[in-house]
Amino acid sequence: MADVQRSDDGRHLLIGGRRWRASDPELPEDVRRRLVDHLMDARRAVAAARRADDREAERRARARVHTAKTGLGERGTPWWEQPLPDRRTRWEEALRALDP
């Protein structure tokens, strides 16, 4: 994997010269793990749908990727701009949408 650095303010990861939003540092470890597991499952589903040329399955899988990344705080309103209760609501809603 490429060398990963964190920005001085901790809000971004620097990977291969690109800047990516870091996950919310207030995520409880079990919540973070569940969201990452959902994210990786959804990414595998995107790849499988692309291999099968199934556009509807790809659309659904990409929606799951988006939900997981939003729950992690990597998309949507930046976590550093939200109070903790709003951040907690964000990750709880993502898990409700992703958990079976």
Long-range contacts (C-beta under 8 A, 24 or more apart in sequence): 11-78, 11-80, 20-74, 21-73, 21-74, 21-75, 21-78, 22-73, 22-74, 23-72, 23-73, 23-74, 24-72, 24-73, 24-79, 24-87, 24-91, 25-79, 26-79, 26-84, 26-87, 26-88, 27-72, 27-73, 27-91, 31-91, 31-95, 32-72, 34-95, 34-98, 34-99, 35-68, 35-71, 35-72, 35-91, 35-94, 35-95, 35-98, 36-68, 36-72, 38-64, 38-67, 38-68, 38-71, 38-98, 39-65, 39-68, 39-69, 39-72, 42-68, 64-98, 67-94, 67-97, 67-98, 68-94, 68-98, 70-94, 71-95, 71-98
